[in-house]
Amino acid sequence: MCDNSIIGVFTKQPKLFFGTMNRQPSIPTLEDVARAAGVSTATVSRCLNEKEKVSKSTLSKVMEAVENLGYTPNFNARAMAARRSNTIGAIIPTMENAIFARGIQAFQVALHEKGYNLLVSSNVYRPELETELIKSLVSRGADGLLLIGHSRDSETYQYLERRGIPSVLAWSMQPGQTHTCVGFDNRASMHPLADKVIELGHRHIGVISGIVEGNDRAQSRLEAIKDSMTAHGLTVDPDMIIETFYDLDNGSIAFEQLMQKVPTPTAVMCGNDVLAAGAIAKAREMGIKVPEDVSITGFDDIELAKHVYPALTTVHVPHREMGRRAADLLVDLIEDRGSASIIQLDTEVVMRDSLSPPKT
């Protein structure tokens, strides 16, 4: 009897225990919202997807029901029906500084307004990693991709084309290109600044460049400086050019190395504002006055350029416009409203305090 009583207790209690644990909270449905608002499910759907087609009073009533019930639309089902995930992938070279921040922010805001979400990855300037990231984003259902620059093999574009995934290139523009792109000509953009440096009287020019291998933007900017020097009859000394990764510390290290060269440069042109800010910081640490002892220039005109001391002479890039227009192009391609387009944006030299004529 004792054994049977014990067995009886344990055969009943687990049923009650597991019954409690397995009880799932009720997930509100479209029908629940329609019932609560006193409208049809079609009206609820219009309120969620086409607000302009319903009256303000109906919209208010439905959205109140959505809020009270905690209803969340089933985006997976919607995506399956539309054969789209409403997700865009963007692969940028780095997240460690603000080079791409403005453009990607504008890109994300424009996508949100169009009903798309954004996934961002970084390839840390490694082409082989970019290939992996592209395949990963495609496997996760990305409807389209934003890619930076042109330095990748043709197999990548063929892979995307076979899978019907549109892509837009940004931050770079090259003569004769055919791929959909919104960007600027890095070589042509750096030329006016290099010319200005030389016209002010600088003859000994050092360069802190990004790594040019696998980076068409860095390569184009460096080539522009070389072009201008050659056009003005100056000798391009490879020993006065340092390639390094884009960050403040590397800019500082490269600047210190250049200032040990003979003859000492009177101007140091940097491949972007981050490198230039690092150079300015090192100049202050070394007791070198900018621009009295050496001029320093950048490229990009990110927010940092206005706030370093002295304020940085640089090339302004329309990052926000580029991000917005890239979103427009990509969504039009995804929704079959557009075809391959090439949009070239203008840049301009911004003169600030870090550039002046050399000491005579």
N, C-alpha and C positions, 0 to 999 in steps of 0.2 A: 504493500500500500504506500509505504513511504517513497519507494522508487517511482511508482506511478504518479504520485502527487508532484514530485520534482519534475518529472517529464512533462506533466500537464502545464506547469507554470511556464516552462521554457518553450513550449510549443505555441502558447498563446501570446506571450509578451513580444517576441520578435515581430509578429504580424502587426501589432500596434505600433511598435517602434519604427519599422521600415515604412509603414504606411504614412507616418508623419514626415519622415525624411524625404520621401519621394513626391510629396505634394508640391507641384510646381505652381508658381504664381501665374495667374491668368494674364496672357499677353494680349493687349487690346488690338483689335482688328479694324480694318476699314469699315466693316459693317457696324462695329460698336460705335465708332465715331458718327456714322450716318444716323444711327438710332438716337444717340445723345443730342445731336444737332437738329433732328427732325427733318433730314433731307435725304436724298438718294445717295448711293455710293458714287454714282457718276459725278454728282455735284461736289462731293468731298474730293474726288480725284482732281476736278478742275480747280478747286481751291488750293490744292497742293502744288499743281503743276502749271496752271494757266490762270493766275489770279486776276488778270485783266478781263477775263470773260465772265466774272461773277460780280454781283452787287456787293457794296461795302457791308451791308447788314448781314448778308448770307456769309460772306467771308469771315466777318467778326464772330458769328455764331459757330461756324465750323472750327475756326482756330481756337476758340475758347474750349470746345469739346476736345480737340487735340491736346491742348495743354492740360486740361483736367484729367484726362485718361492716361496721359503719358504716352500717346501713340507715336510710334516711329515708323515711317514708310519703309517698306521692304525694297531697298535699293537693289538687292541681289536679283529679285524677281524682275524688277524693272530693267536691269541691265541685260538679263537673259532675253527678255522680250525684244529689247532694242538691239541686241547683239553688240552692246557696248558696255564698258564698265564705268564710263564717265570719269576715268582716271588717266592723268597724263604723267609721264615720267620725265624728269630732267636730270641730266648727268653733268655736273660741273667739275672743274678741275680741283677745287679746294673749298673747304668750309672754314679754314683757319684764319682768314682775314676778310675784309669787306669788299674785295674786288668785284664780286658778283652779287652782293647783297641787294642793291637797289633794283637791278634788273630782274632778279628772281622774285623779289617782293612784288614788283609791278606785274610780273607774269602770273603769279599766284592770285593776286587780287582780280585781274581780268578773267582768269579761268573760273574763279568762284562766281563771278557775276554771270557766267555762261553755264553754270551748273556742273562744273568739273572740279575734281580734287587733284592735288599735286603730290607726287612722291619725288623726293630729291635724293640723289646719291652723289658721292664724290669719287672720282677716279684717281685722286692724288697725282695727277699728271702721268699716269701710267696707262698707255694705250691698251695693253693686254687686259688690264682690269676693266677698262671701259667696255670692251667686248663682252666680258662676263656680266657686267651690270646691265647692258642692253638686253642680253638673253634672259636675265633674271626678271627684268621689268616686263618684257614681252610675255614670259611664262605666267606672270601674275595678272595678265589681262590688260596692260596699258594700251589705251587706244591710240596713242601717239607719243613721240619723244621730242624733247628739246635737247640738242647737242651743241657743244661749244667748239667753234673752229672747224677746220677742214682736214686736220691731220689724222686721217684714218684710212684704212685700206678699202678698196672697192667691194670686198666681200661683205663688209658690214652693211652697206647700202643694199646689196643684193639680198642679204638675209632679210632685211626689213621689207623689201619689195615683195619677196616671195610670200611673206606672211600678211601683206596688205597693211603694214603699219606705217603711216606717214611720219615724217620727221622734218623738223625745221632747224637750220643751223643759225647760230647767232654769234655776235662778238667778232665776226670776221667777214671780210668781203674780198674775193679774189677775181681778177680779170678772167673772163671766159667761163666762169662757173655756171652750172645749169641747175644745181640742187636748190630747192626752196630755201631762202635765206633772208634774214633781216639783220643787218650789221653795218660795218664801216670798214674802209680800207685802212688797215693799220699802217701800211707803208706810207701812203699818201698823207695820213694824219700826223705822223711823226716828222715828216719833211719840214713843215713850216717852223716847228720848234727848233729843229737842228739848224735850220738856216738862220733863225733869230740869234741863237747862241753864237754862231760864227760871225754874223754881221755886227754883233756887239764888240767883236775884237778877240774872242777866244781862239787860240791856236793850239793849245795843249788840252785836249778833251779826253777825259776818261769816261768809260761806259760801264754801268752795272746793269747787265741784262738778265732776263730770265733764261732758263735752260732752253735753247732753241730746238733741240731734238724732240720731235713729237709735239711741238708747239708753234704753229704757224704765226700766231700773234707776236710772240717774242722774236721770232726770226725776222718778220717783216719790219718791226720797229728797229731792230739792230741794223738791218740792211738800209733803212732810210737814213740813219745817222752816217753810215759809211758813204752812201750816195752823196749826201750833202758835203761831207768833208772832201771827197774826191772832186766834186764839182767846183769847190772853192780852192782847189790846189793844195789841200792839206794831205799829209801822209797818214794813212790809217795804220796805227801800230797795234798789232794783235796783243801785245803785252799790256796795253792800256784798256783792254776789254776783259771783264770778268763776268762769267756766267754763273748764276747761282739760283737757288730756289727762292720763291717769293715769300719772304717774311722779314720782320724788322731786324732780327739779329743778323741775318745774312747780309742785309743791306749795310749794317754797321761794320761787319767784318770786311766786306769787300771795299768799303770806303777807306778803311784804315790801310788796306793793302795798296790801294791806288795812291794814297798820299805818301807812300814810301818810294814811289817811282821817281825816276829822274829823266826828264824834267817833271816836276810836280804839276798835275793838271790844275788849270785855273777854272775849269768847269767839269762837273760830273753829271752826265745825263743818265737817268735811271729808267729802266723798262716799265716801271709802274710807281705809283705813289707810295706803296708800302716800302719798297726798297729805298725810295728817296727819303722817307721819314726816318728810316733806320740810319741812313747816311747823315742826316741833319743831327740826329741824336749823338752819333759818334763824333761829329765835328765839334759839337759843344763840349763833349767830354775831353777832346784832345786840345781844346783851347783854340780851335780854328774858327774864325768868324765867317758866317754866311750872310751876305754874299761878298763881303769885303775881301776875304782871303780866297774863297772858292765859291762859285755859283753851283747850285744843285737844282735839277729839274726832274719832274716825274711824268706820269702819264695815267689818265683815267679820270682825274678830278673827283675822287671819292671824298666823303665828308672830312676825312682826316686832313686833306690837303689845305683846307682853310684854317685848321686849328693848330698845326705845327707852327713852331717859331724858328725862323721867319716863315710866313705863309708861302706855300709852294707854287712856283710857276709850273704849269702842267698843261696837258691837253684834255679838254672837256669831252667826255663821251656821253651821249644821251641814253644813259642806262635805262631810265624808266620808260621812255618812249620805245626803246628796243624791246623791253619786256612785254609791254602792252601789245605792240604790233606782232610780236612773235606768237602771243596767245591767239590773236585774231586769225593769223595765217593758219596755225595748227588746227584750231577748231573748224575753220572753213574746210580744210582738207579732210578732217575726220567726218564731217557731216555732208560731204560731197557738194559743197557750195563754192569750191575754188579749185584752182589748178596751181601748178608750180609757179611761184612768184619770187622775184628778187627785189628787195627793198634796201637801198643804200641810204644810210643816214649821214648827216654832216657832223663833223667835229670842229673844234676851234681851240686855238691856243689861249690860255688864260694867264695873263701876266700878273704875277704877284711879287713878293719881296725877295725871293730866293735867287733871283737872276739879275745880274748887273754887269756892266763892262768890267774887264779885268783891271787890276792895278797896273799903272804904267811905270 
